[in-house]
Amino acid sequence: MDDVIIVGGGIGGLTLALMLHQRGIGARVHEAAPAIKPIGVGISLLPHASRELGLLGLADALGEVAVTTRDSRFFNRFGQFVYSEPVGRYAGYDWPQFQIHRGDLQQVLYRAYLDRAAGGAERVLTGHRCTGTDSDARGATAHFVDSATGRALPSTRGAAVVGCDGIHSVVRRQFFGDEGPPVYSGVNMWRGTTTWEPFLSGSTYLRAGWLTVGKMVIYPIRHNVDSQGRQMVNWVAEVQTDRYNEQDWDRVGRLEDFHHVFADWTFDWLDVAGLIRGAEQILEYPMVDRDPLPRWTHGRVTLLGDAAHPMYPRGSNGAGQAILDARALADCLQSHPSVPEALQAYERQRLAATAAVVHASRNAPPDVILKTVHERTGDRPFGRIEDVITTEEMASLSDSYKRVAGYDRESLSSRTRQ
Ligand SMILES: Cc1cc2nc3c(=O)[nH]c(=O)nc-3n(C[C@H](O)[C@H](O)[C@H](O)COP(=O)(O)OP(=O)(O)OC[C@H]3O[C@@H](n4cnc5c(N)ncnc54)[C@H](O)[C@@H]3O)c2cc1C
């Protein structure tokens, strides 16, 4: 088979290149950024995703740079403990759960591809901004301009073109040009990293508060970043507000726009207000997604990851679903003699499954536990959590999201190790 042309060298695009290489299929990645260098903040890799990266032989490389998550804990905005559960291997999965800097994950994928694919460096071309695609009976072509100058670059032809170009996908826009901008959830996010002492288990994924009064997600993404054994701690402040700036991963956020919401969050187990004040950088980003599409595939061109199904980050599934897409697409390309049939088979396998995750991330992500507690207590401190909600009810809310997103322990364990 001719090479597969991948548009976008983010998490989905690089994972797809590695998956194809593992199956003996060549790929060329065209990335708009001038270089593959660490940008972004934290990402969670749940066991369904770390399983796929483990099968690519990347478990050790990830384990070296990431924090292996031990537990997930929930608190109200007064710092009262609500619920906790072990995760990943600590919950009996065959695969770990990781908390990782997005840039570290991208570097692990990028270096692995350079090491493994013959002529790897020539197979990942940066500074190439895709402007559109064509498809015919024998192949597909992607067109590019130089990201810096806007000058036209040579087009690239291959067996298929896969749009892995993220939430602002040009490939998607070519087929669904009248979609309009992504849908704003009414929640704005300020994201940052702070060098801080380990808190709780030292590897906890923490959620606290609720969106209408301020919610925090906090988790370490690098261990031992200084001589005092402190960590790089990733945090996301989520506040319901009409304030809306168009999404841009690099938009700088201002402390004065949101710190007041969390000013009294000084708990004996974590000084959240201090953590926010100590940020090395703050980025502002609206929580947005898009309605699921009726189709991704047009001839020999298809979509993958955020280009196909951007979702709210409330279930930590954006990167994970892109990784699952890459696995499914590589398998289909390997097992179907015809490329258009392979792309259709991939779409059948993944479109409805990811639409369900988009909807679940809107309506019933794991933090509905916090919403329920917030509503039942009228946003006041409680006496005993058992009088507000039972552990069984919270476990059931958490488990139902896992089932929709495809990382409940039973269904993951029942899959073969292939
Ligand atoms: C700079 C950046 C920072 C991010 N930071 C975070 C974060 O801190 N936390 C988090 O949870 N998620 C973050 N994300 C999103 C997260 O990586 C994705 O939701 C998830 O990994 C899905 O991956 P993806 O490959 O589909 O999309 P992405 O990882 O977004 O990758 C898309 C890639 O396509 C490239 N691209 C875009 N347009 C074109 C074009 N026309 N031609 C060629 N290439 C193009 C982009 O530069 C990018 O490298 C970030 C994404 C980006 C691009």
The ligand as an SDF file (V2000), in Angstrom:
LIG
                    3D

 53 58  0  0  0  0  0  0  0  0999 V2000
   -0.9480   23.2640   21.2720 C   0  0  0  0  0  0  0  0  0  0  0  0
   -1.9420   22.3440   21.9310 C   0  0  0  0  0  0  0  0  0  0  0  0
   -2.0330   22.3180   23.3110 C   0  0  0  0  0  0  0  0  0  0  0  0
   -2.9610   21.4800   23.9310 C   0  0  0  0  0  0  0  0  0  0  0  0
   -3.0060   21.4790   25.2870 N   0  0  0  0  0  0  0  0  0  0  0  0
   -3.8300   20.6340   25.9120 C   0  0  0  0  0  0  0  0  0  0  0  0
   -3.8190   20.5720   27.3190 C   0  0  0  0  0  0  0  0  0  0  0  0
   -3.0730   21.2650   27.9760 O   0  0  0  0  0  0  0  0  0  0  0  0
   -4.6630   19.7050   27.9340 N   0  0  0  0  0  0  0  0  0  0  0  0
   -5.5190   18.9000   27.2100 C   0  0  0  0  0  0  0  0  0  0  0  0
   -6.2560   18.1060   27.7890 O   0  0  0  0  0  0  0  0  0  0  0  0
   -5.5400   18.9320   25.8710 N   0  0  0  0  0  0  0  0  0  0  0  0
   -4.7190   19.7750   25.2070 C   0  0  0  0  0  0  0  0  0  0  0  0
   -4.7130   19.8010   23.8490 N   0  0  0  0  0  0  0  0  0  0  0  0
   -5.6810   18.9560   23.1220 C   0  0  0  0  0  0  0  0  0  0  0  0
   -5.3440   17.5130   23.1470 C   0  0  0  0  0  0  0  0  0  0  0  0
   -4.0180   17.3150   22.7810 O   0  0  0  0  0  0  0  0  0  0  0  0
   -6.3200   16.8510   22.1890 C   0  0  0  0  0  0  0  0  0  0  0  0
   -7.6330   17.0230   22.6630 O   0  0  0  0  0  0  0  0  0  0  0  0
   -6.1540   15.3720   22.1200 C   0  0  0  0  0  0  0  0  0  0  0  0
   -4.8880   14.9600   22.3800 O   0  0  0  0  0  0  0  0  0  0  0  0
   -6.6360   14.8650   20.7510 C   0  0  0  0  0  0  0  0  0  0  0  0
   -5.5360   14.8410   19.8650 O   0  0  0  0  0  0  0  0  0  0  0  0
   -5.5870   15.2140   18.3440 P   0  0  0  0  0  0  0  0  0  0  0  0
   -4.3530   14.6440   17.7690 O   0  0  0  0  0  0  0  0  0  0  0  0
   -6.8850   14.8860   17.7520 O   0  0  0  0  0  0  0  0  0  0  0  0
   -5.5010   16.7910   18.3170 O   0  0  0  0  0  0  0  0  0  0  0  0
   -4.3070   17.7390   18.7460 P   0  0  0  0  0  0  0  0  0  0  0  0
   -3.4830   17.0960   19.8020 O   0  0  0  0  0  0  0  0  0  0  0  0
   -4.9370   19.0420   18.9960 O   0  0  0  0  0  0  0  0  0  0  0  0
   -3.3530   17.8110   17.4530 O   0  0  0  0  0  0  0  0  0  0  0  0
   -3.7100   18.4420   16.2510 C   0  0  0  0  0  0  0  0  0  0  0  0
   -2.4330   18.7730   15.5190 C   0  0  0  0  0  0  0  0  0  0  0  0
   -2.7400   19.2240   14.2200 O   0  0  0  0  0  0  0  0  0  0  0  0
   -1.9650   20.3580   13.9240 C   0  0  0  0  0  0  0  0  0  0  0  0
   -2.6800   21.1300   12.9160 N   0  0  0  0  0  0  0  0  0  0  0  0
   -3.7550   21.9330   13.0810 C   0  0  0  0  0  0  0  0  0  0  0  0
   -4.1600   22.4290   11.9150 N   0  0  0  0  0  0  0  0  0  0  0  0
   -3.3350   21.9350   10.9610 C   0  0  0  0  0  0  0  0  0  0  0  0
   -3.2520   22.0880    9.5390 C   0  0  0  0  0  0  0  0  0  0  0  0
   -4.1230   22.8460    8.8550 N   0  0  0  0  0  0  0  0  0  0  0  0
   -2.2540   21.4290    8.8880 N   0  0  0  0  0  0  0  0  0  0  0  0
   -1.3700   20.6500    9.5500 C   0  0  0  0  0  0  0  0  0  0  0  0
   -1.4090   20.4820   10.8840 N   0  0  0  0  0  0  0  0  0  0  0  0
   -2.3780   21.1120   11.5820 C   0  0  0  0  0  0  0  0  0  0  0  0
   -1.8300   21.0580   15.2610 C   0  0  0  0  0  0  0  0  0  0  0  0
   -0.7260   21.9450   15.2800 O   0  0  0  0  0  0  0  0  0  0  0  0
   -1.6420   19.8710   16.2020 C   0  0  0  0  0  0  0  0  0  0  0  0
   -0.3090   19.4940   16.3300 O   0  0  0  0  0  0  0  0  0  0  0  0
   -3.8180   20.6440   23.1720 C   0  0  0  0  0  0  0  0  0  0  0  0
   -3.7350   20.6670   21.7680 C   0  0  0  0  0  0  0  0  0  0  0  0
   -2.7920   21.5150   21.1420 C   0  0  0  0  0  0  0  0  0  0  0  0
   -2.7000   21.5300   19.6300 C   0  0  0  0  0  0  0  0  0  0  0  0
  1  2  1  0
  2  3  1  0
  2 52  2  0
  3  4  2  0
  4  5  1  0
  4 50  1  0
  5  6  2  0
  6  7  1  0
  6 13  1  0
  7  8  2  0
  7  9  1  0
  9 10  1  0
 10 11  2  0
 10 12  1  0
 12 13  2  0
 13 14  1  0
 14 15  1  0
 14 50  1  0
 15 16  1  0
 16 17  1  0
 16 18  1  0
 18 19  1  0
 18 20  1  0
 20 21  1  0
 20 22  1  0
 22 23  1  0
 23 24  1  0
 24 25  2  0
 24 26  1  0
 24 27  1  0
 27 28  1  0
 28 29  2  0
 28 30  1  0
 28 31  1  0
 31 32  1  0
 32 33  1  0
 33 34  1  0
 33 48  1  0
 34 35  1  0
 35 36  1  0
 35 46  1  0
 36 37  1  0
 36 45  1  0
 37 38  2  0
 38 39  1  0
 39 40  1  0
 39 45  2  0
 40 41  1  0
 40 42  2  0
 42 43  1  0
 43 44  2  0
 44 45  1  0
 46 47  1  0
 46 48  1  0
 48 49  1  0
 50 51  2  0
 51 52  1  0
 52 53  1  0
M  END
$$$$
